[in-house]
Amino acid sequence: MADAEEIWADDLMDRQPSAKFLTSYLLANPHVKVLNVNSPWGAGKSFFLNRWKNELDSDYVCVFFNAWETDYTAEPLIALITCIEQQTKDNLDLTLHSAGRAAVDATASIVKKAAPLIAKGLVKKYIGVELKELLGDEGDQEEADFASDIVSTLIADQAKTLKHVDEFKKAILERFSQAADNKGLRKPAFIFIDELDRCRPTYAIELLERIKHFFELENCRFVIASDSRQLAHSIRAVYGQGFSSERYLNRFFDAEFNLNNADIYSLVHHSLPEIASVALELNVTGKNIGFFFPGDAEYVYPRKNTAISFIQGYTENAIIIVGLCKYFKVELRELMNYIKQIKSACDSIEGAVHFFWLAYLVFFKATKSELYSGLWVTGKSMEAVSAYDAAEADPVTFSFTTELASVKELATYYLALLESDHQSRNNLAQNISSWRSPVFFALSRESDILKLQNYKDIVELAHRLS
């Protein structure tokens, strides 16, 4: 089995400490039976749950349930049961030894009632037992009946179903206990549920309700990855916009942990390929490295919103990507796709690339903001940049030692050059200090301006990649 170092080898967001902390927390607080790992879509929840589960595998019984993959089923409880059956049974046929047969028989009281709601093939695939074997002699009749929503009725009528619920809980605990004994593992069992926020609203809600009703067990811990805001929205879609979905959601979770995606520096550093670019002479570290400036020039210290990095070998292009991620409020999954689009666009551009302008267009295009189209309307382009900067963006500046330049300032300078005539270029030539100088002289020829104008069409093509 892989060790922790191998499991977390591609952990560029430093998630491993969070997993270790949460393991200790869940073990020390047995009353926390359902933990919600909360982050927006594309923020790295699946990566985190997969690696965390793989690390715990060597010490605990672990089950990984992708809720979205079973979203098509009629009853989430059956999908979850079959996943548990599949991932905890021995490599040998579950029914070949007495302990295995007892586990199947014990769960049959619940599985039998819910089995008519799913196809024969799904039961066979996950449980390893034919539907007819579970239903017994009366199987043909029960299978034909297809009684509607039996499990929901089971939950509603607690007086009549208490025995069935107790048998089900006992069977689940026996299954986990047997699996732990067979592999020399410890208690409790960990059940990881991923992709809940991608499911149909009714399916997501029903799955949470089933967990609440049937799985509040002493030696069982649930870790559910979700976007709480999206889940709350899904609940309102079912129960009405006036419904207090946040309070309703709190019933299902005993604790919540938020993934921190603020530090994307390492991820960008390792993911962004080397690209030949027009250097802006950006001060990556933001440090005063002891230059002596002529005249009144003074070093300008970075601010809180200045993108800088002290990682060895960090590049100017990587800092630009970090800054644009913060400016456009980009999540991890989107970031990786934008890097792919930027690389594909650069592949079709001859010579040194104006990296900031190309990356700015890729990010802006992906926002689906109506303001993006305004970039290409003469007389309205500056207004489009300013409007997005004021209403939707987070403030970001870049350090150029003697000057801090905002994303807006860099973008509007490129636009000014793109739209310049002879007179306006002469005016721009009056101020080519700091980062403006390499940009201005790299666009000194008409052919260079035409190449820059082509970035729009290249970005449109790259945007189709996903």
Rosetta blueprint (number, residue, H / E / L):
1 M L
2 A L
3 D L
4 A H
5 E H
6 E H
7 I H
8 W L
9 A L
10 D L
11 D L
12 L L
13 M L
14 D L
15 R L
16 Q H
17 P H
18 S H
19 A H
20 K H
21 F H
22 L H
23 T H
24 S H
25 Y H
26 L H
27 L H
28 A H
29 N L
30 P L
31 H L
32 V L
33 K L
34 V E
35 L E
36 N E
37 V E
38 N E
39 S L
40 P L
41 W L
42 G L
43 A L
44 G L
45 K H
46 S H
47 F H
48 F H
49 L H
50 N H
51 R H
52 W H
53 K H
54 N H
55 E H
56 L H
57 D L
58 S L
59 D L
60 Y E
61 V E
62 C E
63 V E
64 F E
65 F E
66 N E
67 A H
68 W H
69 E H
70 T H
71 D L
72 Y L
73 T L
74 A L
75 E L
76 P H
77 L H
78 I H
79 A H
80 L H
81 I H
82 T H
83 C H
84 I H
85 E H
86 Q H
87 Q H
88 T H
89 K L
90 D L
91 N L
92 L L
93 D L
94 L H
95 T H
96 L H
97 H L
98 S H
99 A H
100 G H
101 R H
102 A H
103 A H
104 V H
105 D H
106 A H
107 T H
108 A H
109 S H
110 I H
111 V H
112 K H
113 K H
114 A H
115 A H
116 P H
117 L H
118 I L
119 A L
120 K H
121 G H
122 L H
123 V H
124 K H
125 K H
126 Y H
127 I H
128 G L
129 V L
130 E L
131 L H
132 K H
133 E H
134 L H
135 L H
136 G H
137 D H
138 E H
139 G H
140 D H
141 Q H
142 E H
143 E H
144 A H
145 D H
146 F L
147 A L
148 S L
149 D L
150 I H
151 V H
152 S H
153 T H
154 L H
155 I H
156 A H
157 D L
158 Q H
159 A H
160 K H
161 T H
162 L H
163 K H
164 H H
165 V H
166 D H
167 E H
168 F H
169 K H
170 K H
171 A H
172 I H
173 L H
174 E H
175 R H
176 F H
177 S H
178 Q H
179 A H
180 A H
181 D H
182 N H
183 K H
184 G L
185 L L
186 R E
187 K E
188 P E
189 A E
190 F E
191 I E
192 F E
193 I E
194 D E
195 E L
196 L H
197 D H
198 R H
199 C L
200 R L
201 P H
202 T H
203 Y H
204 A H
205 I H
206 E H
207 L H
208 L H
209 E H
210 R H
211 I H
212 K H
213 H H
214 F H
215 F L
216 E L
217 L L
218 E L
219 N L
220 C E
221 R E
222 F E
223 V E
224 I E
225 A E
226 S E
227 D L
228 S H
229 R H
230 Q H
231 L H
232 A H
233 H H
234 S H
235 I H
236 R H
237 A H
238 V H
239 Y H
240 G L
241 Q L
242 G L
243 F L
244 S L
245 S H
246 E H
247 R H
248 Y H
249 L H
250 N H
251 R L
252 F L
253 F L
254 D L
255 A E
256 E E
257 F E
258 N E
259 L L
260 N L
261 N L
262 A L
263 D L
264 I L
265 Y H
266 S H
267 L H
268 V H
269 H H
270 H H
271 S H
272 L L
273 P L
274 E L
275 I L
276 A L
277 S E
278 V L
279 A L
280 L L
281 E L
282 L L
283 N L
284 V L
285 T L
286 G L
287 K L
288 N L
289 I L
290 G L
291 F L
292 F L
293 F L
294 P L
295 G L
296 D L
297 A L
298 E L
299 Y L
300 V L
301 Y L
302 P L
303 R L
304 K L
305 N L
306 T E
307 A E
308 I L
309 S L
310 F L
311 I L
312 Q L
313 G L
314 Y L
315 T L
316 E H
317 N H
318 A H
319 I H
320 I H
321 I H
322 V H
323 G H
324 L H
325 C H
326 K H
327 Y H
328 F H
329 K L
330 V L
331 E L
332 L H
333 R H
334 E H
335 L H
336 M H
337 N H
338 Y H
339 I H
340 K H
341 Q H
342 I H
343 K H
344 S H
345 A H
346 C H
347 D H
348 S L
349 I L
350 E L
351 G L
352 A L
353 V E
354 H L
355 F H
356 F H
357 W H
358 L H
359 A H
360 Y H
361 L H
362 V H
363 F H
364 F H
365 K H
366 A H
367 T L
368 K L
369 S L
370 E H
371 L H
372 Y H
373 S H
374 G H
375 L H
376 W H
377 V L
378 T L
379 G L
380 K L
381 S H
382 M H
383 E H
384 A H
385 V H
386 S H
387 A H
388 Y H
389 D H
390 A H
391 A H
392 E L
393 A L
394 D L
395 P L
396 V L
397 T E
398 F E
399 S E
400 F L
401 T L
402 T L
403 E L
404 L E
405 A E
406 S E
407 V H
408 K H
409 E H
410 L H
411 A H
412 T H
413 Y H
414 Y H
415 L H
416 A H
417 L H
418 L H
419 E L
420 S L
421 D L
422 H H
423 Q H
424 S H
425 R H
426 N H
427 N H
428 L H
429 A L
430 Q L
431 N L
432 I L
433 S L
434 S L
435 W L
436 R H
437 S H
438 P H
439 V H
440 F H
441 F H
442 A H
443 L L
444 S L
445 R L
446 E H
447 S H
448 D H
449 I H
450 L H
451 K H
452 L H
453 Q H
454 N L
455 Y H
456 K H
457 D H
458 I H
459 V H
460 E H
461 L H
462 A H
463 H L
464 R L
465 L L
466 S L
